[in-house]
Every structure is written in structure tokens, then in C-alpha cells.
Amino acid sequence: AQSVTQLDSQVPVFEEAPVELRCNYSSSVSVYLFWYVQYPNQGLQLLLKYLSGSTLVESINGFEAEFNKSQTSFHLRKPSVHISDTAEYFCAVDSGNTPLVFGKGTRLSVIA
Amino acid sequence: DGGITQSPKYLFRKEGQNVTLSCEQNLNHDAMYWYRQDPGQGLRLIYYSQIVNDFQKGDIAEGYSVSREKKESFPLTVTSAQKNPTAFYLCASSTGTSGETQYFGPGTRLLVL
């Protein structure tokens, strides 16, 4: 069965510092990959996704993620975080024939 | 505005009681989903529906039931068989089930009295 591992449950980081949230998945078939963000007491919102083509995908608010097939990873990065980036981030994998599978989430806390 | 609405925002359940959570979308999406979120557990799929009048069990369907009589509506009933129902419940929809973005509602928090 498909599985997603988010290696860090919590990541504290100072404002304007870089951050990387790690995501690994288990699949031997082609996959679609997603990062969603959840602000407190709200639903999830799509941050970015990889379907095909360029392995580097970007969001409108400065996040980027790179699909690495050999390492089965899709790590999320931002070169300089803001207080407003404080949220929980979920990695998700779609193998095409089963529903989306989510990781357990990484709580990003940006410290002023 | 197009989107997904969930009601109520908070719901209290007494022992032995069934409760129903509402989910409505006006995005004209074919697929709809129910997830349960517990702290540190991520999102776990309860049920999903790819088309009207059809639905499939997810990973944790026991103690829950759904219906999909209309394209825009996918209510979830938490039955008395669900012994630990306290959680945050999220509904989502998408145009299809493969490679499509899921759009989420604001969630319903269910608490047991």
C-alpha cells in the first residue's frame, strides 16, 4: 500500500531563515505529488503539486518543491520564512488508482 | 462564490446518539471525500464518492455511513458504533480522482458529551 513519511513532526525556525520540510513516499509506479497547508482551525489549501514535466515546482508565496524519483522524495523548501508561514504542512501522494494518501503533517513554527 | 461549506462548525454528541455532518459544494465536482483528522495522525480517509449514487469505504469507515443522492451533497453520519468520535472532520471535493486537486471545506469539530 502507498505510504507517505514526513520525517519531522515539528520544525521551529526563526523569521527570515530558510526551511526544508521533508517528505518521502513509497511507490514503484508513477505518482502525482502534492503539498497542502492548513492554518489553525481551517481546512487544507493546495500549496503546490507535481504532475509531470519539470521536477521543480513553485508556489505563488515563495515555496518550492523538487520531485526526486530516485530518492522517492518531494521536499518542500523556502529560502526565507515569514511569521505568516506558521501552519501545518501535509505532503500527499496520488498513484492514480487509489485515493490520495496524506502524511501525518509537519507543524512549522516561525519565531520572530 | 464557489466553494465547499460544512456545517455545523462545532457539534456535540451524547452517548448512543447518531449525528450527521453536512457537506455541500457548488464547484460541480464529481468526487467528494470525508476525512478524519486527529492530532499527530494526519488525515485519514473515511469514505469517498466518485459519482452520484456511488461511494466506497476508505481506511476507517467502521462506525460511519454516507449517502450521495445529489452531486453537490455528501453528508456523513457518525453512528453510535463509533466509540471514539471526537475529532476534526474535513470534507473535500475534486473534479476527478486521479491527479486532481482536492478542495477542502472549513471542517466540523465533533465533541462527545
Interface residues (C-beta under 8 A of the other chain):
Chain A: S9 Y32 F34 Y36 N41 Q42 G43 L44 Q45 L46 K49 L51 F90 D94 G96 N97 P99 L100 F102 G103 K104 G105
Chain B: I4 Y33 Y35 G40 Q41 G42 L43 R44 L45 Y48 G58 L90 A92 T97 S98 G99 T101 Q102 Y103 F104 G105 P106 G107 R109
